[in-house]
C-alpha cells in the first residue's frame, strides 16, 4: 500500500522553499508514495506549475486563517506523513500534531533562525523564533538544510540531535552545464534572490563600485528593498550597469550568459541559487555567512568566500582572470546535490518514519 504524503507550504510564489517542495512532491517515487500538495494561499499567486499530483489551494491570505481548513483536511484525508516548510507553517503543524498521533509530522526549516532574527528585527519574525523554541519539539523530525542550521537548532532551540536530520537541497533538471567558459568583452555578473535586507545586495554594490573596469550586472528577484537598492546603485554611480528582472523561469540561460554569480547574504538556509549557478559551471563570489556556504564553496575551484567588501572586489578580479573548465567548477556540487540522491534521502525518511 502506498504511503500518503501531504506536503504543506504557504504559497507557490518564487522562492527557494517553494521550489524545493514543489520539486520533491512531484518527483518522489509514485510506486511507493501518494503525494498531495496543500497550498495555503491562492493559485493566482503561483509561479510554479504542478503536474501529475493533486494540488489543493486553500486561498487563505494568512497561515493562521488556514488552521481550521488544514485540521479538517487532515481529519478527512488521513495522510501517513505530513511535511511542512517555513517556521510559521512548521509551528502550526507541530501544534496540530497533538490531535493526530497516528500521523508523522516533519518540519523543514529554511533558515538559521537565531541569526535571521538579529538581521531582520520585526514582530512577525520574533514571533516565529519564539514559536520555534516552544513547539518544534512536538515534530517527529526536523529537516535542516545545512550543518549550520542543525547546530543552531540544537544550541538555541533545545532540539535533540536524534530528532534532526540534514538533507541538502537538490539541483533541478532545469540547470545544465555550460559547454565552455562564458567569454564577453564586458563581464556579466548575476545575482538571483529576494530583494530583502538579509540578502546583502547593498554590500555587493559597494564591492562592485571598487572595480576599475566596465561590467553589466543583472539582479533577478523582487522584494521590499528594491527602492533602497536602486538608490544605493545611483549613489555609487552604478545605475546604468544594472538591470532588474522581477522573475524568470529561465534562470539557466542567464547563468550561461554570466561570467560570475554574486551572493551577498548575511544569512542563508542552504542557497538554491548558489548551487544552481555552480551547477551550470558558473563560479560564485560570496560573503562568508551561516547557512551552508562553507559546505558548498570549494575556494579556488568553484568560487571564493570573502570576509570584507575589499576582498570581495579582489576575488571578482581574480576569478575573471582564471580560465576554468565549467566541468571542474560544477563537479563537486553536481555529485553532492544530485536530484536522485536527495530524493532518495526524502523517500528513505518517509519509509523509516512510516515504520515507527
SEDOTI-751222 format. One record per residue (C-alpha): x, y, z; residue number from 1. Coordinates in nm, 4 decimals, decimal comma, padded with zeros to 6 digits. Layout:
east | north | up | n
X | Y | Z | NUM
...
END
This chain:
east | north | up | n
00,0000 | 00,0000 | 00,0000 | 1
00,1311 | 00,3439 | -00,0939 | 2
00,2352 | 00,5865 | 00,1796 | 3
00,0211 | 00,9010 | 00,1708 | 4
00,2477 | 01,2056 | 00,1993 | 5
00,0986 | 01,5526 | 00,2400 | 6
00,3249 | 01,8479 | 00,1544 | 7
00,2132 | 02,1790 | 00,3107 | 8
00,3549 | 02,5189 | 00,2211 | 9
00,2354 | 02,8791 | 00,2398 | 10
00,2400 | 02,9539 | -00,1332 | 11
00,3912 | 02,8690 | -00,4677 | 12
00,5436 | 03,2142 | -00,5097 | 13
00,9031 | 03,2474 | -00,6303 | 14
01,1311 | 03,1238 | -00,3526 | 15
01,3770 | 02,8528 | -00,2551 | 16
01,1493 | 02,6640 | -00,0143 | 17
00,8633 | 02,6724 | -00,2635 | 18
01,0830 | 02,5473 | -00,5458 | 19
01,2234 | 02,2569 | -00,3442 | 20
00,8877 | 02,1459 | -00,2023 | 21
00,7153 | 02,1549 | -00,5417 | 22
01,0074 | 01,9635 | -00,6926 | 23
01,0176 | 01,6927 | -00,4222 | 24
00,6393 | 01,6443 | -00,4174 | 25
00,6250 | 01,5920 | -00,7935 | 26
00,9401 | 01,3800 | -00,8202 | 27
00,9177 | 01,1156 | -00,5459 | 28
00,8523 | 00,7552 | -00,6496 | 29
00,4795 | 00,7266 | -00,7278 | 30
00,5007 | 00,3461 | -00,6962 | 31
00,5746 | 00,3845 | -00,3247 | 32
00,4137 | 00,7164 | -00,2354 | 33
00,0878 | 00,9025 | -00,2968 | 34
00,1839 | 01,2712 | -00,2682 | 35
-00,0570 | 01,5647 | -00,2317 | 36
00,0391 | 01,9317 | -00,2247 | 37
-00,1595 | 02,1616 | 00,0053 | 38
-00,1019 | 02,5340 | -00,0561 | 39
-00,2317 | 02,7909 | 00,1923 | 40
-00,2549 | 03,0867 | -00,0485 | 41
-00,4466 | 03,1022 | -00,3759 | 42
-00,3482 | 02,9631 | -00,7138 | 43
-00,3257 | 03,3169 | -00,8576 | 44
-00,0062 | 03,3715 | -00,6534 | 45
00,1684 | 03,0654 | -00,8014 | 46
00,4675 | 03,0775 | -01,0333 | 47
00,5440 | 02,7032 | -01,0310 | 48
00,3468 | 02,4570 | -01,2412 | 49
00,2271 | 02,1444 | -01,0604 | 50
00,1640 | 01,8370 | -01,2731 | 51
00,0867 | 01,4722 | -01,2030 | 52
-00,0165 | 01,5093 | -00,8374 | 53
-00,3221 | 01,6507 | -00,6559 | 54
-00,2729 | 02,0159 | -00,5604 | 55
-00,5208 | 02,1850 | -00,3257 | 56
-00,5292 | 02,5625 | -00,2745 | 57
-00,6932 | 02,6890 | 00,0455 | 58
-00,6980 | 03,0532 | -00,0774 | 59
-00,6169 | 03,1956 | 00,2661 | 60
-00,4255 | 03,5215 | 00,2978 | 61
-00,2672 | 03,4308 | 00,6310 | 62
-00,1344 | 03,0994 | 00,7591 | 63
-00,3235 | 03,1335 | 01,0886 | 64
-00,6517 | 03,1638 | 00,8983 | 65
-00,5845 | 02,8187 | 00,7465 | 66
-00,5668 | 02,6377 | 01,0832 | 67
-00,9224 | 02,5014 | 01,0694 | 68
-00,9091 | 02,4129 | 00,6995 | 69
-00,5840 | 02,2186 | 00,7441 | 70
-00,7196 | 02,0445 | 01,0549 | 71
-01,0287 | 01,9310 | 00,8635 | 72
-00,8169 | 01,8216 | 00,5668 | 73
-00,6010 | 01,6027 | 00,7922 | 74
-00,9069 | 01,4507 | 00,9583 | 75
-01,0659 | 01,3709 | 00,6216 | 76
-00,7631 | 01,2560 | 00,4172 | 77
-00,5661 | 01,0855 | 00,6969 | 78
-00,2157 | 01,1117 | 00,5450 | 79
00,0579 | 00,8887 | 00,6833 | 80
00,3221 | 01,1623 | 00,6722 | 81
00,2978 | 01,5421 | 00,6701 | 82
00,5925 | 01,7520 | 00,5525 | 83
00,5681 | 02,1280 | 00,6063 | 84
00,8181 | 02,4055 | 00,5401 | 85
00,8985 | 02,7521 | 00,6827 | 86
00,8836 | 02,8368 | 01,0527 | 87
00,5244 | 02,9621 | 01,0849 | 88
00,3790 | 02,6610 | 00,8992 | 89
00,6051 | 02,4181 | 01,0878 | 90
00,4831 | 02,5662 | 01,4162 | 91
00,1179 | 02,5280 | 01,3171 | 92
00,1701 | 02,1659 | 01,2154 | 93
00,3623 | 02,0933 | 01,5352 | 94
00,0599 | 02,2167 | 01,7328 | 95
-00,1844 | 02,0160 | 01,5187 | 96
00,0228 | 01,7022 | 01,5742 | 97
-00,1238 | 01,6896 | 01,9281 | 98
-00,4591 | 01,5788 | 01,7799 | 99
-00,3185 | 01,3414 | 01,5151 | 100
-00,0985 | 01,0900 | 01,6937 | 101
-00,1007 | 00,8375 | 01,4079 | 102
00,0398 | 01,0873 | 01,1548 | 103
00,4144 | 01,1503 | 01,1386 | 104
00,4943 | 01,5220 | 01,1233 | 105
00,8128 | 01,6502 | 00,9597 | 106
00,9151 | 02,0145 | 00,9567 | 107
01,1606 | 02,1503 | 00,7015 | 108
01,3382 | 02,4586 | 00,8320 | 109
01,4613 | 02,7086 | 00,5725 | 110
01,6727 | 02,9491 | 00,7797 | 111
01,9310 | 02,9779 | 01,0532 | 112
01,6621 | 03,1353 | 01,2703 | 113
01,8733 | 03,2829 | 01,5517 | 114
02,0920 | 03,4765 | 01,3049 | 115
01,7977 | 03,5815 | 01,0877 | 116
01,6229 | 03,7172 | 01,3971 | 117
01,9146 | 03,9544 | 01,4593 | 118
01,9235 | 04,0783 | 01,0975 | 119
01,5503 | 04,1227 | 01,0289 | 120
01,4085 | 04,2598 | 01,3527 | 121
01,0310 | 04,2623 | 01,3210 | 122
00,7441 | 04,1371 | 01,5334 | 123
00,6445 | 03,8689 | 01,2827 | 124
00,9933 | 03,7160 | 01,2763 | 125
01,0406 | 03,7420 | 01,6536 | 126
00,7109 | 03,5543 | 01,6933 | 127
00,8379 | 03,2794 | 01,4584 | 128
01,1622 | 03,2470 | 01,6560 | 129
00,9686 | 03,2259 | 01,9862 | 130
00,7216 | 02,9746 | 01,8401 | 131
01,0012 | 02,7545 | 01,7062 | 132
01,1562 | 02,7361 | 02,0536 | 133
00,8220 | 02,6473 | 02,2098 | 134
00,6731 | 02,3973 | 01,9631 | 135
00,9372 | 02,2404 | 01,7354 | 136
00,9913 | 01,9575 | 01,9837 | 137
00,6402 | 01,8333 | 01,9015 | 138
00,7542 | 01,7401 | 01,5492 | 139
00,8689 | 01,3831 | 01,4841 | 140
01,1638 | 01,5035 | 01,2762 | 141
01,3043 | 01,8408 | 01,1725 | 142
01,4865 | 01,8575 | 00,8398 | 143
01,7713 | 02,1077 | 00,8337 | 144
01,9305 | 02,2017 | 00,5040 | 145
02,2812 | 02,2587 | 00,6384 | 146
02,5047 | 02,1725 | 00,9336 | 147
02,4943 | 02,5410 | 01,0389 | 148
02,1165 | 02,5181 | 01,0663 | 149
02,1324 | 02,1905 | 01,2598 | 150
02,3837 | 02,3335 | 01,5082 | 151
02,1655 | 02,6425 | 01,5534 | 152
01,8593 | 02,4291 | 01,6307 | 153
02,0487 | 02,2218 | 01,8890 | 154
02,2183 | 02,5193 | 02,0565 | 155
01,9334 | 02,7714 | 02,0557 | 156
01,6065 | 02,5785 | 02,0234 | 157
01,6619 | 02,2823 | 02,2573 | 158
01,6112 | 02,0199 | 01,9865 | 159
01,7698 | 01,6811 | 02,0369 | 160
02,0266 | 01,5789 | 01,7717 | 161
01,8423 | 01,2492 | 01,7143 | 162
01,5283 | 01,4443 | 01,6112 | 163
01,7133 | 01,6357 | 01,3406 | 164
01,8302 | 01,5173 | 01,0012 | 165
02,0292 | 01,7166 | 00,7448 | 166
01,9076 | 01,6955 | 00,3846 | 167
02,0583 | 01,9440 | 00,1430 | 168
01,8630 | 02,0971 | -00,1431 | 169
01,8692 | 01,9248 | -00,4835 | 170
01,9657 | 02,0639 | -00,8223 | 171
01,6660 | 02,0510 | -01,0536 | 172
01,6774 | 01,9357 | -01,4148 | 173
01,6379 | 02,2934 | -01,5393 | 174
02,0067 | 02,3700 | -01,4833 | 175
02,2528 | 02,2226 | -01,7303 | 176
02,6264 | 02,2585 | -01,7726 | 177
02,7853 | 02,5214 | -01,9961 | 178
02,9840 | 02,3773 | -02,2858 | 179
03,2604 | 02,6320 | -02,2331 | 180
03,3537 | 02,9315 | -02,0225 | 181
03,1475 | 03,2452 | -02,0828 | 182
03,3583 | 03,4913 | -02,2816 | 183
03,2403 | 03,8500 | -02,3143 | 184
03,4030 | 04,1838 | -02,3862 | 185
03,2204 | 04,3351 | -02,0899 | 186
03,1926 | 04,0919 | -01,7939 | 187
02,8396 | 03,9886 | -01,6964 | 188
02,7537 | 03,9328 | -01,3303 | 189
02,4280 | 03,7964 | -01,1894 | 190
02,2507 | 03,7670 | -00,8541 | 191
01,9302 | 03,5684 | -00,8027 | 192
01,7457 | 03,6308 | -00,4785 | 193
01,4765 | 03,8245 | -00,2957 | 194
01,5341 | 04,1993 | -00,2679 | 195
01,5430 | 04,1888 | 00,1119 | 196
01,7923 | 04,3177 | 00,3675 | 197
01,9171 | 03,9699 | 00,4631 | 198
02,0371 | 03,9146 | 00,1038 | 199
02,3026 | 04,1869 | 00,1320 | 200
02,2520 | 04,3436 | -00,2108 | 201
02,3927 | 04,6768 | -00,0970 | 202
02,7275 | 04,5319 | 00,0078 | 203
02,7593 | 04,3675 | -00,3331 | 204
02,7062 | 04,7095 | -00,4919 | 205
02,9713 | 04,8641 | -00,2663 | 206
03,2153 | 04,5919 | -00,3700 | 207
03,1340 | 04,6442 | -00,7388 | 208
03,1943 | 05,0191 | -00,7040 | 209
03,5614 | 04,9389 | -00,6279 | 210
03,6152 | 04,7769 | -00,9699 | 211
03,8160 | 04,9797 | -01,2229 | 212
03,6563 | 04,8310 | -01,5375 | 213
03,3168 | 04,8239 | -01,7048 | 214
03,0670 | 04,5437 | -01,6363 | 215
02,6989 | 04,4516 | -01,6574 | 216
02,5043 | 04,3286 | -01,3568 | 217
02,1660 | 04,1509 | -01,3595 | 218
01,9605 | 04,1179 | -01,0413 | 219
01,6727 | 03,8678 | -01,0583 | 220
01,4206 | 03,8979 | -00,7777 | 221
01,1674 | 04,1225 | -00,6137 | 222
01,1076 | 04,2454 | -00,2614 | 223
01,0650 | 04,5327 | -00,0190 | 224
01,4216 | 04,6647 | -00,0560 | 225
01,4101 | 04,7351 | -00,4322 | 226
01,3876 | 05,1136 | -00,3955 | 227
01,6740 | 05,1238 | -00,1428 | 228
01,8909 | 04,9078 | -00,3694 | 229
01,8189 | 05,1367 | -00,6645 | 230
01,9034 | 05,4443 | -00,4552 | 231
02,2288 | 05,2817 | -00,3431 | 232
02,3199 | 05,1981 | -00,7042 | 233
02,2515 | 05,5572 | -00,8087 | 234
02,4603 | 05,6949 | -00,5212 | 235
02,7526 | 05,4726 | -00,6266 | 236
02,7131 | 05,5651 | -00,9945 | 237
02,6207 | 05,2103 | -01,0972 | 238
02,2622 | 05,2574 | -01,2211 | 239
02,3497 | 05,2327 | -01,5900 | 240
02,5252 | 04,8986 | -01,5335 | 241
02,2364 | 04,7244 | -01,3543 | 242
01,9261 | 04,5509 | -01,4896 | 243
01,6455 | 04,4375 | -01,2574 | 244
01,4293 | 04,1380 | -01,3531 | 245
01,1436 | 04,0576 | -01,1084 | 246
01,1143 | 03,6889 | -01,2018 | 247
01,2244 | 03,4466 | -01,4725 | 248
01,1515 | 03,0824 | -01,5490 | 249
01,4752 | 03,0654 | -01,7456 | 250
01,7482 | 03,1443 | -01,4926 | 251
01,9585 | 02,8735 | -01,6601 | 252
02,0032 | 03,0898 | -01,9731 | 253
02,1006 | 03,3954 | -01,7685 | 254
02,3602 | 03,1878 | -01,5816 | 255
02,5043 | 03,0558 | -01,9089 | 256
02,5492 | 03,4159 | -02,0236 | 257
02,7151 | 03,5262 | -01,6958 | 258
03,0820 | 03,5216 | -01,6019 | 259
03,0214 | 03,5182 | -01,2265 | 260
02,7399 | 03,4622 | -00,9781 | 261
02,7405 | 03,7082 | -00,6861 | 262
02,5900 | 03,6371 | -00,3422 | 263
02,5821 | 03,8993 | -00,0666 | 264
02,3710 | 03,7289 | 00,2009 | 265
02,4209 | 03,7833 | 00,5744 | 266
02,2473 | 03,4510 | 00,6429 | 267
02,1156 | 03,1637 | 00,4312 | 268
01,9417 | 02,8322 | 00,4852 | 269
02,1070 | 02,6438 | 00,2024 | 270
02,1085 | 02,8721 | -00,1030 | 271
01,9423 | 02,7098 | -00,4039 | 272
02,0529 | 02,9922 | -00,6310 | 273
02,4167 | 02,9318 | -00,5381 | 274
02,4218 | 02,5560 | -00,6040 | 275
02,2264 | 02,6037 | -00,9273 | 276
02,4702 | 02,8680 | -01,0505 | 277
02,7712 | 02,6486 | -00,9771 | 278
02,5922 | 02,3504 | -01,1352 | 279
02,5972 | 02,5373 | -01,4686 | 280
02,9733 | 02,5866 | -01,4388 | 281
02,9489 | 02,9494 | -01,3240 | 282
03,1906 | 03,0487 | -01,0476 | 283
03,0490 | 03,2258 | -00,7422 | 284
03,1796 | 03,5039 | -00,5225 | 285
03,0102 | 03,5087 | -00,1813 | 286
03,0403 | 03,6733 | 00,1572 | 287
03,1032 | 03,4378 | 00,4469 | 288
02,7796 | 03,3768 | 00,6370 | 289
02,5959 | 03,0981 | 00,8219 | 290
02,3812 | 02,8619 | 00,6159 | 291
02,5787 | 02,6073 | 00,4174 | 292
02,8202 | 02,8416 | 00,2389 | 293
03,1241 | 02,6526 | 00,3621 | 294
02,9671 | 02,3209 | 00,2606 | 295
02,9017 | 02,4367 | -00,0961 | 296
03,2007 | 02,6538 | -00,1821 | 297
03,5371 | 02,4993 | -00,2649 | 298
03,7614 | 02,8080 | -00,2699 | 299
03,9739 | 02,8277 | -00,5830 | 300
03,7649 | 02,5619 | -00,7601 | 301
03,4049 | 02,6815 | -00,7800 | 302
03,4433 | 03,0287 | -00,6340 | 303
03,5681 | 03,2352 | -00,3404 | 304
03,4440 | 03,3311 | 00,0072 | 305
03,5125 | 03,6920 | 00,1104 | 306
03,5217 | 03,8392 | 00,4594 | 307
03,5242 | 04,2057 | 00,3529 | 308
03,3991 | 04,4192 | 00,0624 | 309
03,7570 | 04,4841 | -00,0447 | 310
03,8280 | 04,1112 | -00,0519 | 311
03,5041 | 04,0536 | -00,2437 | 312
03,6098 | 04,3027 | -00,5112 | 313
03,9547 | 04,1419 | -00,5270 | 314
03,8068 | 03,7939 | -00,5765 | 315
03,5890 | 03,9176 | -00,8624 | 316
03,9023 | 04,0359 | -01,0455 | 317
04,0866 | 03,7145 | -00,9639 | 318
03,8060 | 03,4875 | -01,0824 | 319
03,7649 | 03,6766 | -01,4101 | 320
04,1324 | 03,6136 | -01,4907 | 321
04,1010 | 03,2371 | -01,4351 | 322
04,0227 | 03,0198 | -01,7349 | 323
03,8429 | 02,7416 | -01,5500 | 324
03,6704 | 02,4423 | -01,7055 | 325
03,2929 | 02,4505 | -01,6309 | 326
03,3038 | 02,0735 | -01,5708 | 327
03,5596 | 02,1195 | -01,2927 | 328
03,3599 | 02,4072 | -01,1393 | 329
03,0362 | 02,2078 | -01,1342 | 330
03,1687 | 01,8589 | -01,0491 | 331
03,1519 | 01,8671 | -00,6682 | 332
02,8120 | 02,0341 | -00,6487 | 333
02,6591 | 01,8047 | -00,9103 | 334
02,7814 | 01,4976 | -00,7220 | 335
02,6758 | 01,6107 | -00,3732 | 336
02,3381 | 01,7622 | -00,4581 | 337
02,2258 | 01,5335 | -00,7376 | 338
01,8444 | 01,5293 | -00,7558 | 339
01,8146 | 01,1495 | -00,7394 | 340
02,0448 | 01,1318 | -00,4391 | 341
01,8443 | 01,3959 | -00,2480 | 342
01,5100 | 01,2413 | -00,3491 | 343
01,6277 | 00,9071 | -00,2119 | 344
01,7052 | 01,0700 | 00,1258 | 345
01,3498 | 01,2086 | 00,1437 | 346
01,1993 | 00,8759 | 00,0393 | 347
01,4043 | 00,6821 | 00,2945 | 348
01,2966 | 00,9254 | 00,5671 | 349
00,9274 | 00,8794 | 00,4780 | 350
00,9672 | 00,4998 | 00,4782 | 351
01,1551 | 00,4974 | 00,8085 | 352
00,9003 | 00,7190 | 00,9844 | 353
00,6082 | 00,5199 | 00,8496 | 354
00,7524 | 00,2045 | 01,0057 | 355
00,7592 | 00,3539 | 01,3552 | 356
END
